């Protein structure tokens, strides 16, 4: 999808997130009347899939409760959004809401610090003191200059980050699905290598039978076409297909009554088509592929109908789409099995990537084993040095203690010999010459 100016889309995303703002707020003279304190509850909006989803939804929930900001948002135009005037209206939000926003930001800052700490612990800390302020700059959805209060810059950055990340969200999901399919096929081929020739042929035959069975399904209508919507109108809603009315259909499937089809409401319209192709009870049907098919259908309709690219379909956009030639599309929708998900070249690259990863793991394992053996050798050397040192200390203690030497000499005299081995006469400590016989000694 072609995107316009980033600031415009930031505003559009914010506008799309405040869907329930439909009524005109009552003007209150704050100089005479103290604004009532409202009980603040956790948000109930749908998850976006972003890692800061809870923070985003809570900020939206509490800003939505402020009458002044709600009115400014309702009347905001593109020029205001481009110039950042909408974010500046945060300065006029009631004190109790600003206090709550401050609290939300502090909680988010603590969460990010915890993520940084956990990441460092997993990677193995170097023992150096972490510069949290520098590391927090990798998170762009809030301002780090003031970690304690929620300011205009925080709202600006939250809008911009959510816009950018949501635009990349579907792309990331497609890449994850492609890797899933590559992995599945790689594992299948690896299993075949372990089989005998006869078993392998049987497995290949069974695999082809499952593929053909999966491809043998009833016609899948083009998503968003008159034929597809009429089928929902008739089979799901129980309405007469000859009396199909787009406006009534829109109101019936705008489940939260906000005047827009969001992505989940739009995807719900494709369930009947997906059931033609996928059944969780069938061996040949992969439910992961079904969700990818649902995503493709939603993207197709959004591309044709969502003219302002705010990831929502308004009543006006929907009615305009029913007047286009594409609405009368009769061709069958091409499902995933009719479109190759990857080429053989991509499969070879993927398998080479796996080989490289395995080699890296093996090399690291060898290096770790060598380090372990080296540490064990050093430990043995240290143990030997410790024993030698202990023996040297004991020898030094014997040399330094003259009492120990004297005690050794007295013991020799009592035995009839000196320390040098010369015989002595009992009662006489002086040794005799070696050639003089001693009574009682031979």
FENURCOR-V674323 format. One record per residue. N is the residue number from 1. RES is the residue in one letter. PHI is phi in degrees with one decimal (999 if undefined). NEAR is the number of other ideal C-beta (glycine too) atoms within 12 Angstrom. Layout:
N_RES_PHI_NEAR, N_RES_PHI_NEAR
//
This chain:
1_X_999_21, 2_X_-80.5_11, 3_X_-106.5_21, 4_X_-89.5_20, 5_X_-58.5_18, 6_X_-62.6_21, 7_X_-66.3_26, 8_X_-61.2_27, 9_X_-71.1_31, 10_X_-59.0_36, 11_X_-65.9_37, 12_X_-63.6_36, 13_X_-62.8_36, 14_X_-62.2_41, 15_X_-61.5_35, 16_X_-69.3_35, 17_X_-78.9_38, 18_X_-99.8_36, 19_X_-73.9_31, 20_X_-82.4_23, 21_X_-83.9_28, 22_X_-125.5_16, 23_X_-92.5_11, 24_X_-81.3_12, 25_X_-70.1_20, 26_X_-81.4_13, 27_X_-71.1_11, 28_X_-124.0_16, 29_X_-82.5_9, 30_X_-70.3_16, 31_X_-73.8_7, 32_X_-111.3_7, 33_X_-124.7_10, 34_X_-74.4_12, 35_X_-62.4_23, 36_X_-65.9_13, 37_X_-82.4_13, 38_X_-96.2_17, 39_X_-74.5_10, 40_X_-97.5_22, 41_X_-114.6_13, 42_X_-60.8_15, 43_X_-69.3_26, 44_X_-120.0_14, 45_X_-71.6_25, 46_X_-71.1_22, 47_X_-73.0_17, 48_X_-96.2_31, 49_X_91.3_22, 50_X_-80.2_27, 51_X_-69.8_22, 52_X_-108.3_31, 53_X_-56.5_26, 54_X_-62.9_23, 55_X_-61.1_35, 56_X_-59.6_36, 57_X_-66.8_28, 58_X_-69.4_31, 59_X_-60.7_44, 60_X_-61.8_38, 61_X_-59.0_26, 62_X_-79.7_36, 63_X_-66.2_39, 64_X_-63.4_35, 65_X_-80.1_31, 66_X_-83.5_34, 67_X_-60.3_27, 68_X_-64.4_27, 69_X_-66.5_33, 70_X_-61.0_31, 71_X_-67.3_23, 72_X_-63.3_30, 73_X_-65.6_37, 74_X_-62.0_23, 75_X_-99.7_18, 76_X_-68.5_29, 77_X_-116.3_17, 78_X_-64.5_20, 79_X_-64.2_14, 80_X_-61.2_22, 81_X_-67.9_34, 82_X_-61.2_21, 83_X_-86.0_18, 84_X_75.8_24, 85_X_-68.2_24, 86_X_-63.8_38, 87_X_-64.3_35, 88_X_-67.6_20, 89_X_-65.7_30, 90_X_-59.1_33, 91_X_-63.2_22, 92_X_-106.2_23, 93_X_-72.2_35, 94_X_-56.3_28, 95_X_-59.9_18, 96_X_-66.2_20, 97_X_-74.9_32, 98_X_-62.6_30, 99_X_-62.4_19, 100_X_-67.5_30, 101_X_-64.4_37, 102_X_-59.2_26, 103_X_-64.3_22, 104_X_-61.9_35, 105_X_-66.3_36, 106_X_-61.9_22, 107_X_-63.5_23, 108_X_-67.4_35, 109_X_-62.3_32, 110_X_-64.4_19, 111_X_-63.6_24, 112_X_-66.7_29, 113_X_-62.1_23, 114_X_-64.6_17, 115_X_-61.0_21, 116_X_-62.9_25, 117_X_-63.9_18, 118_X_-62.5_14, 119_X_-61.8_16, 120_X_-66.9_20, 121_X_-63.3_13, 122_X_-66.2_10, 123_X_-77.5_11, 124_X_93.9_9, 125_X_-68.0_14, 126_X_-89.5_9, 127_X_89.6_7, 128_X_-82.6_8, 129_X_-69.6_11, 130_X_-80.9_19, 131_X_-93.9_13, 132_X_-60.7_21, 133_X_-62.2_19, 134_X_-69.3_12, 135_X_-67.5_20, 136_X_-68.6_26, 137_X_-66.0_17, 138_X_-70.9_17, 139_X_-98.3_30, 140_X_-99.0_24, 141_X_-89.1_37, 142_X_-152.6_39, 143_X_-87.1_28, 144_X_-99.2_26, 145_X_-64.9_17, 146_X_-125.9_17, 147_X_-78.1_23, 148_X_-107.9_21, 149_X_-129.2_22, 150_X_-91.7_36, 151_X_-115.5_25, 152_X_-57.0_25, 153_X_-61.5_24, 154_X_-64.9_37, 155_X_-66.7_40, 156_X_-58.4_32, 157_X_-67.6_32, 158_X_-65.4_41, 159_X_-62.8_41, 160_X_-65.5_31, 161_X_-66.0_32, 162_X_-62.5_38, 163_X_-61.6_37, 164_X_-63.2_22, 165_X_-69.8_28, 166_X_-67.9_36, 167_X_-64.7_28, 168_X_-88.4_17, 169_X_-62.9_25, 170_X_-64.7_27, 171_X_-61.3_17, 172_X_-64.3_18, 173_X_-64.4_23, 174_X_-63.2_22, 175_X_-64.3_17, 176_X_-63.5_19, 177_X_-66.7_27, 178_X_-61.9_27, 179_X_-64.1_24, 180_X_-61.4_24, 181_X_-67.5_27, 182_X_-63.0_28, 183_X_-64.3_22, 184_X_-61.5_22, 185_X_-69.5_28, 186_X_-60.7_25, 187_X_-65.3_17, 188_X_-63.3_22, 189_X_-65.9_23, 190_X_-67.1_16, 191_X_-63.8_16, 192_X_-61.6_21, 193_X_-65.6_14, 194_X_-88.6_13, 195_X_-95.5_17, 196_X_-71.5_11, 197_X_-59.6_12, 198_X_-66.2_10, 199_X_-65.1_15, 200_X_-62.7_19, 201_X_-63.7_14, 202_X_-64.0_15, 203_X_-65.9_21, 204_X_-63.1_19, 205_X_-63.6_15, 206_X_-63.9_19, 207_X_-62.1_22, 208_X_-66.4_15, 209_X_-63.2_16, 210_X_-65.3_20, 211_X_-62.4_21, 212_X_-66.4_14, 213_X_-65.1_18, 214_X_-65.6_26, 215_X_-74.7_21, 216_X_-88.2_17, 217_X_-133.1_25, 218_X_-68.6_16, 219_X_-60.3_19, 220_X_-98.8_32, 221_X_-70.1_32, 222_X_-63.9_29, 223_X_-61.5_42, 224_X_86.7_39, 225_X_-81.9_34, 226_X_-60.8_27, 227_X_-60.5_27, 228_X_-66.7_39, 229_X_-69.4_40, 230_X_-63.9_29, 231_X_-65.5_29, 232_X_-65.3_33, 233_X_-56.0_27, 234_X_-84.4_19, 235_X_-81.4_20, 236_X_-91.8_22, 237_X_-92.7_22, 238_X_71.1_11, 239_X_-100.4_20, 240_X_-73.5_13, 241_X_-61.9_20, 242_X_-75.6_9, 243_X_-111.8_14, 244_X_-62.6_25, 245_X_-127.2_20, 246_X_-56.1_29, 247_X_-65.9_16, 248_X_-64.7_19, 249_X_-59.4_32, 250_X_-59.7_33, 251_X_-65.7_21, 252_X_-67.4_23, 253_X_-102.9_31, 254_X_-83.2_26, 255_X_-62.8_20, 256_X_-96.7_20, 257_X_64.7_17, 258_X_-94.7_26, 259_X_88.4_25, 260_X_-137.5_35, 261_X_-93.9_40, 262_X_-86.6_31, 263_X_-64.0_32, 264_X_-69.9_26, 265_X_-66.0_30, 266_X_-69.3_38, 267_X_-64.7_32, 268_X_-64.0_24, 269_X_-70.3_39, 270_X_-96.3_40, 271_X_-59.2_27, 272_X_-61.6_27, 273_X_-67.7_38, 274_X_-66.9_35, 275_X_-67.0_24, 276_X_-70.6_26, 277_X_-108.3_38, 278_X_-123.3_30, 279_X_-137.3_17, 280_X_-61.5_16, 281_X_-84.0_9, 282_X_-92.5_18, 283_X_-62.7_16, 284_X_-80.8_24, 285_X_-104.1_28, 286_X_-104.9_27, 287_X_-70.3_20, 288_X_-66.1_23, 289_X_-65.8_28, 290_X_-61.1_30, 291_X_-68.3_25, 292_X_-66.4_32, 293_X_-63.2_38, 294_X_-62.2_36, 295_X_-63.4_31, 296_X_-62.3_33, 297_X_-63.6_36, 298_X_-63.2_35, 299_X_-62.5_28, 300_X_-62.3_29, 301_X_-66.8_37, 302_X_-59.4_31, 303_X_-62.9_22, 304_X_-86.7_28, 305_X_-107.6_39, 306_X_-78.2_33, 307_X_-71.0_23, 308_X_-95.5_26, 309_X_57.3_28, 310_X_-102.0_35, 311_X_66.4_39, 312_X_-138.0_36, 313_X_-116.4_40, 314_X_-82.4_26, 315_X_-58.6_24, 316_X_-63.6_21, 317_X_-64.0_29, 318_X_-64.6_35, 319_X_-65.7_22, 320_X_-64.9_20, 321_X_-66.4_34, 322_X_-70.8_28, 323_X_-95.7_15, 324_X_-84.3_19, 325_X_-64.7_12, 326_X_-62.7_23, 327_X_-65.2_27, 328_X_-93.1_19, 329_X_-54.9_23, 330_X_-107.4_15, 331_X_-66.5_15, 332_X_-73.4_20, 333_X_-73.3_32, 334_X_-81.9_20, 335_X_-82.7_33, 336_X_-58.3_34, 337_X_-68.8_27, 338_X_-95.1_17, 339_X_-126.4_16, 340_X_-61.2_15, 341_X_-84.5_29, 342_X_-160.0_25, 343_X_-97.5_13, 344_X_-64.6_14, 345_X_-64.0_12, 346_X_-65.5_19, 347_X_-64.8_24, 348_X_-63.2_17, 349_X_-63.6_18, 350_X_-65.1_27, 351_X_-66.0_22, 352_X_-65.8_16, 353_X_-61.2_18, 354_X_-64.2_22, 355_X_-62.3_16, 356_X_-62.1_14, 357_X_-63.0_14, 358_X_-64.3_14, 359_X_-64.2_14, 360_X_-62.6_14, 361_X_-63.8_14, 362_X_-63.5_14, 363_X_-62.6_14, 364_X_-65.9_14, 365_X_-64.3_14, 366_X_-62.4_14, 367_X_-62.7_14, 368_X_-65.5_14, 369_X_-65.1_14, 370_X_-63.4_14, 371_X_-63.8_14, 372_X_-63.8_14, 373_X_-63.2_14, 374_X_-63.8_14, 375_X_-64.8_14, 376_X_-65.2_14, 377_X_-63.4_14, 378_X_-64.2_14, 379_X_-65.5_14, 380_X_-63.7_14, 381_X_-62.5_14, 382_X_-64.5_14, 383_X_-64.3_14, 384_X_-63.9_14, 385_X_-63.2_14, 386_X_-64.9_14, 387_X_-63.7_14, 388_X_-60.8_14, 389_X_-65.8_14, 390_X_-62.3_14, 391_X_-64.5_14, 392_X_-63.9_14, 393_X_-63.8_14, 394_X_-62.7_15, 395_X_-64.2_14, 396_X_-63.3_13, 397_X_-64.8_15, 398_X_-65.8_16, 399_X_-67.8_12, 400_X_-73.5_12, 401_X_-99.5_14, 402_X_-65.3_12, 403_X_-61.0_12, 404_X_-67.4_17, 405_X_-67.8_16, 406_X_-61.8_13, 407_X_-61.9_15, 408_X_-66.7_19, 409_X_-67.1_20, 410_X_-62.7_17, 411_X_-64.5_15, 412_X_-70.4_21, 413_X_-63.4_24, 414_X_-61.8_15, 415_X_-87.0_17, 416_X_92.0_22, 417_X_-138.1_24, 418_X_-87.3_23, 419_X_-62.2_18, 420_X_-85.9_13, 421_X_98.2_12, 422_X_-80.2_22, 423_X_-71.6_26, 424_X_-131.5_27, 425_X_-87.5_21, 426_X_-55.3_17, 427_X_85.6_9, 428_X_-129.1_13, 429_X_-83.7_18, 430_X_-85.3_14, 431_X_-75.5_21, 432_X_-88.3_20, 433_X_-60.4_12, 434_X_-63.6_14, 435_X_-91.2_8, 436_X_-92.6_14, 437_X_-71.8_12, 438_X_-115.0_19, 439_X_-59.4_11, 440_X_84.1_10, 441_X_-119.7_16, 442_X_-112.3_6
//
